């Protein structure tokens, strides 16, 4: 570097971004007062309620409707008895400020370790997936399959974007497809790149598909259903309106994605990852050369078939079989063993290839643990309930549309600190939903504000999946921010308009 020549500034990696946020979260535990709501849990074995107060002292009371009424919990007892509500719910009016629980240097250093231990299930899944990808790449099945596919999609490439977006949106709105999409990037990224799209478009098709689906949930059991149950209403309330909002929101998002792809097609330098394209192609395409025809042999076809069937089974298992990462990891481990036999590789070569493939995703795995560390710091600092209490005080006394819009802002704010949709629903709905009664609004308006507010924040929430996704794709948050910020603004305005309309229905 010559004298006076400035070194090009690079945006920090996902690890640095998460660690900065981790330190910020720890600082908040010194500033925001610690506090807790008392919580009520239903014990289905004894058919009793267990009340846990701010001192973590418990008492058992009969599980009756009158007990719920005495605690101002406006829910039917049947919601607990039939298992609709399983998690502890916050009891309205019980917030108490407790002794400050600041998270110092020792806690900050320990939190990534605890985060890793707490996320080991998803980490194992990612490592096994990496091993499978390594095996499929080793035998040239991906390259042969991509070559065959690119010939059939030539001239109609955007259909691929529409198809992937539609499938992930459907998964998001019906069964909460989210973490499972991590498995899609290694298989879909090469196809998108060969089809002339950049990495941002692939991320958008997958990530924004599931995000729009979960944001505008229709029957997602992990958000709209559990939130409706916790609010004391049926999830079918307002369902038709939610379906319409989902369809329009999906069209808006696809139109934005199309605009970006056309801009990049006309001038490749308009790609937000233009300076990273070579590294990304090297990462996902390796030695692939479109001018070199790799024969799509029966062996390679069988391997691609097994790999594809695994994804179909995975979606079925998550949607209908009650699967989580234990079952998904077992599925792909089985797939790895089958591919080893089909590959024609030696035992030593097969195992080493699997291990090398897993090693490729170590960075993604560590990102997952660090993201979870942020949640641990905030949970241990006991500030989530305080933030909820502040939010309740802010919206109390508002009326009509202003109340609905304030709820949208509140849930966007809380969604940053509580990325779990089910956790946020159970914590907030027993308190927030009855506030709608006092201003003459239907409780499903609060459900919409919860879904759309938290969903909007999920586009960028570092404690969610976005940084893990970007690490998987090999790009940085600033590139994603430049892409998503305009769309996020559009969807915010759209959500506000839709929410105002819902207050008049």
N, C-alpha and C positions, 0 to 999 in steps of 0.2 A: 504494500500500500504506500503510495507516494505521499510526501509531506503535504499536508493540507487537504488530502483526499479524505472525505468523510466515509466512515463505515456505514453501510446500509443498515437501517434499523429494522429489526424483525420483530413481529408480534410474539409475545411469550407463548410457550407451549401450554397445552392443557394442564400440565402438572403445575406450572407456575401460577396460572390463572386460578386454579382451584386452591392452591396454597395461600394465595393472597386473600381469597374469599374466606378461607378457613381462619386466617388471622383476624379478618374483619368480624367474623361471627364471634370469635373469642372476645374481641373488644366490646361487642354489643352486650356480652354477659356482664360486663362491668357497668354499662350505662343503663340498660333496660332493667327495671326491677324484676326480680324473680317472683313468680307467683303461680298459684295452682287453683284450678277448679276441683271441687270434690267430684268423684266419678261413681257411676252406678254400673254394675255388671250383673248380668243374669247368669246364675248357676243352674244349668239345665239338669244336673244330676240331683240336686236337692230341691230344685224349683223355688229358689229364694233369690233375693237381690243382695248383693254384697256392695256396701257403700265404703269407699276409700276416701278419707278426708285429706286435707293439705299436709297433715303430719304423717301420712301413710298408715294411719290407724284405721282398722276396718271394723264394721259391724254388719250383722246379718239381719235382714228384715224380711217379712213375708212378701212374696211376689204377688201383689194384688194391684188392681186398678187404683184403689184409693191411695196406696203408697205413691204411685206415679203422680197422681193428682196433687198430693201433699208436697211433692218436690217440684211442682210446676212443670213436670215433664208431660207435655201434651201428646202422648203416644198411647196407642192401644196395647194392652198387655199381650195380645196375640202376636204382636210384632217380635216380642222377645221369645215367646213360647214356640213359634214356628221357625226360629232361627234366622229371621230376616235381619235382626240386629244382634250381632255376636260380640262386637268390641265394646269396651267401656265407653259410656257417653258422659259428657260434661253436664253437671247439674246446674241449671240456671240460678243465678244469684248467689253462688257459693264461692266466687273468686276471693282469694285471700293472698295478700302479699306476704311472702315468706323471706327468710334470711337469704341474703344474696348468695348466689352460687357461681362466682366468677371462675372462668376456665383459664388458668394460667399457662405458662410455658410448658410445664410437665404434661398437662392435659392435652395441649395442642400437639405435642410430639407423640403422645400415646394414641391420639385419635385415629391417625391413618392405620395403625396396627389393629385397633378395634374395628375400624371400618372394613378392613380386609377380612377379619374374622367373621364379621357380620354379613359380608357379601360373598362368602366363599362358594355358595351355590351357583350364582351367576358367573363367577370367575371360572369355575370348573367347566361350565357349559361353553364359555368362550374358548378356553384352551382346547377342549375336545373338538370344537368346531374348526379351530385353526389346524389341528392335526388332520382332520378329514379333508379340508381344502388343500393341504399340502400333498396328500395322496392323490387327489383328483388331478392336481396340476402336474404331478410327477409323470403320470402316464399319458399326458397330453389330451385328456378328455375335454377339458375346458376349451383349449385352443381349437380342437376339431369341432366341438359343438358351437362355439362362437362363430367360427368360419362359416358353418352351414347356416346358422341363424341369420348372419349379416346379409347373406345373399337373398334370403326370403323377405327381409324387412326393408330392403333398399328402396328409398323413395317414400316410405311411409313410417319413418322412424318415430314420429311423435305419438303414434299409436301405442308404442312401448311405454311412454310416459303416462298416457291416459290409463292404460291397463294396470300398471304397477300402482299408480295413485288410487285408482278405483278399488283395487283389491285391499290395499292397506287401509283406506278410508272405511271400507266395509268392516274390516277386522276391528278397527278402532271403535266404531260406533256400536258394534254388536257385542264384542267380548273384551274390549279394552286392549287390543293389540298394541304393545309398546316395547317392552324390553326384548320381546321375541324378534323384533325387526333387526336386532344386531346380527342375526344369522343371515340376513338377506344381502348385506353389502358385499361380502366376498364373491357371491355368485352373480349379482346384478351389476356391480360396478364395471367389470370387464365388458359386459354386454352394452352398457350405456356408452362407454368410451369408444368401442368399436363402431357404434351407431352414430358417432359424431358429436355426442353430448359431452359436457364437462362434468367434473365430479360434483359440482354444486347442484346440477340438475338431477343427478342420481340421488343425492342426499334429500333434495326437496321432494322428489317423487315418493320416496320411502318414508322419510321422517315427517314431512308435512302431511302425507296421506294419513298416517296413524294419528298425527296431532290434530288435524281437522276432524277426523272421525271421533276421537275422544273428547275434543272440545265441544262439538255439536252432537254429543251422545244421544242416541235414541233409546236403546235398551241395554246399554253397557252395565252389567251388574256391579262393576267396581266403582262406578260414579253415579249415574243418574238413578239406578235402582236403589243402591244403598243410601243415597242422599234422600230420595223420596221416602224410603222407609223411616229414616231418622227424622224426617220432617212430618211424619204422620199422614202422608198421602200416598195414593197409588202412583206408580211410575207412569201409568197410562195417561195421567192428567197432563194435558198439553202436548201429547205425543205427536199428533198430526202437525202442529205448529213446529215442533222440533225437527221433524222430517223435512218440512219445507225449508227451514233455515239451514239445515245440513246440505240440501241439494244446491241452494243458491250459493252458500259459502264455498262448496266444492267447485262450482263453476267459476267463481271469482278467482280462486286459487289457481285453477288450471289455466285460466286466461293470463294470469300474471306469469306463470311458468312458461307458457307459450311465447309471450312477449320477450322473455329473457332468452329463450333458445333461439328465436329468430334473430335477435340482436347479436348473439354470439356467432351464429351461422354466417351472418353478413360480414362480420369482422371478428375473427377469433381473439383479437387483443381485447375485446370487450368482456371476455371471460374473467370473472373475479379471481380465478385461480390460474390465469394464463402463465404466470411466472413459476407455477408449481406443476404444470401439466406433464413435463417430462418425468419428474420424480414420481408423480401419481401413476403415470402409464407404466413406468418401470416396476412399480410396486404391484400393480394389478394385472398387467399384461406380460411382464417379464420379457421373454424372447419372442413373443408373438409377432409374426410378420404376415400381413394380409396377402403378400405376394407368394408366400410359401404355403401350398395346400397340404394340410395335415389330414390324412385319411380318417374318416369317421368310421372306424372299424366296429365290428360287433362288440368287441371287448369294451371299447370306449362308450358305445351306445348303452351297454348294460350298466356301466358305472354311472353315467349321467342319469339313467332311469332310476337307479337305486337312490342316488343323491336327491333327485326331484321328488320321488315318493316320500322320502324322509320329511320334506317340508310339508307335504300334504298331510301326512300323519301328525306332524307337529301341530299344525293349525287345528286339525280335528281334536287332538288331545287337549289343547288349551281351551278350545271353544266348548267342547262337550264332555271331555273325560276328566276334568278337574286336575289337569296336569300342571306342574310347575317345573322348576329347573332340575329337580332330581330326575323326573321322568324324561325331560327333554335331553338331558346329558346322557342318560342311559340309551335313549334312541340313537343318538349320533355316535356313541361308542360302539353300538351294535353295527351301525352303518360303516364305521371305520374298519371293523373286523371283516365285514363282507367285502368291502372294496380291496382290502389286503389280499384276500383270496382271489378276487377277480383280476387284480392288477398284473399278475405274472411276475411281480417283484419277489426277490428273495426275502426270507424272514428278517434278516438283518437290515436290508435296504428299506423294507416296509416300516419297521419300527423306527429307524432313524429318520425317515421321511416324516412320519407322524410327529415325532418329537420336534423336528425342525419347524414344521408347520405350526405347532403349538407355540414355539418360541417366538414366532413372528408376531403374535398377539399379546405378548407380555406387557407391552406399553398400554394396550387397551385395558387389560386386567388391572393394572396398578391405578389407572384413572378411575375405575369403578370404586376401588377401595377408598381413594382420596375423596371422591364425591360423597360417599357415605359418611366420611369423617366429619364433614360440615354439619350434617344432620345430628350426629352424636354430640358435637359441641353445643349446639342449640338446645337439644333435648336435656343434656346434663346441666346446662345453664338455667333451665326452667324459665325460658322467656317466651315460649310459644303461647302459653295461656295468657300471659300479660298482653301480648300483641292482640290476641283475640278480644280481651277485655277492653282494650283501647278502641278496637274496631266497633264493638257493640255500643260503647258510649258515643262514638262518632255518628252512627246512623240512627240512634234513638231520637225520636221526636221529629224526624223527617217525614214527608208525606208524598204519596203518589209516585210519579216518575222519578223525582229527585231521590227518593228512597231506593228505587230499583237501581238507578245509576250509581248511587253511593255503594250499594251492595256489590256491583260489578267491580268497582275500584277496590273495595275491601278484599274480595276474593282474589283479585290479581295480586294484591299486596301479600296476603296470607299464603298464596300459592308459591311465592318465592321461598318462603321459610318452611312450608309444609308441602313438599312435592307429592306426597302420597294422596291420591284422590279419595280413597276410602277413609284414610286417617283424617283428612280435612273435613269430609262429610260428617263423620260420626262426632267429631269434636265440635263442629259449628252448628249443624242443623237443629239440634234440640233447642238451641238458644236463638238462632237467627230466624228460623221459620216462623215462630209465633209473633215476631215483630211485624211480619207482613199483615197479620190479622188486625193489628192495632191501627194500620193505615189503610185498611180496606182493600188490600191486594190479595190475590190468590197466592198460595204458598209455592205453586209451581214457578212463579216469577223468581222467587229466591233460588229455586233449583237451577233455573236458566242462568241467573247471575253467577252462581257457584260454578257451573260447568264452563261458561264462556270466560269468566274472569280467570280461573285457574288455567284453563286451556290456552288462553292468550299468552299467559306468562310462560307456559311450557315451551313456547317457541325458542326461548333464550335462557331458561333457568339453568344455571351451571350445576345445581344439585340434581337436576334431572338427567336426561339421556343425551343432551346435545353435545356436550364435550366428549363423552364416550364415543358418540357417532363421528365427530370430527377427527378424533384420534384414529378411529378405524379407517376413515377415508384419507387420512394423511394431509389434512389442511387445518387452518387455525380459525379461532372464533371471530377475528376481525373480518375475515372474508365472508363468513356466514352472516355477520351483523349487517354488512353492506347489502347483502342479498335480501335478508329478511325484514330489515327495518321498514322499507316502504310497504311491504305486504302486511306487516304487523299493524302499521298505522291504518291501512285500509280495513283490516279485519276488526280493529278496535272501533272504527266508525260504524262499520256494518253491525257489530254487536250492540252498540248503543242504540242504533235505529231499531233493530229487532227487539231489543228489550223494552223500548218505549212502546212499540206496537203491542207487545205482549201484555202491557199494563192496561190496555184498552179492550183486550179480548175477554 
